[in-house]
């Protein structure tokens, strides 16, 4: 593949796969597709949700609130989630079938207790960077191909930020799965199209 292109594999972790704390329907079935993509790219980057216990995005931290409800955070509206991807836990580990070891970089996100993080590029306050944009520019990588979990959250937010930071972004839809919370799949696909994200 072109040396200016990198594959970005988003959050292929046990807690997002069947049987996990925040399972996405169809997640396990995309593992072989993701592996075939990994095999085809020279540059592979992974993200990993990496929450401390008691993270502010967990519904368990908000009295009277249930998972998938929303609360107002200092940085805006936040969807609340079941406790998931706790640092060092089996749930936070990459899926056992994922052939991820050729990854050149693993970006951990969501480790700040007070801010959730969907995008591979920045936290949900939209200000705190992960360092990925700088890394890509330093490596002279200009084009990103994205896959993983979930299409309408961390994949979409990463693709949108890729465009905002000046990179091209293409999402391989058959190598993703969606949560589709209150129509989020269609909404986020439209937002990506409007931002110039392409689909394969």
Secondary structure, DSSP 4 states (H G I P E B T S, - for coil): --TTEEEEEE--BGGGSTTSTT--TTTGGGHHHHHHHHHH-S-EEEEEE-BPTT-TTBGGGSTT--TT-EEEETTEEEE-B-S--BTTSTTTSBPTT---TT-SEEEEE--STT----SSSB-TTS--B-SHHHHHHHTT--EEEEEEE-IIIIIHHHHHHHHHTT-EEEEEEEEEE---GGGHHHHHHHHHHHHT-EE-
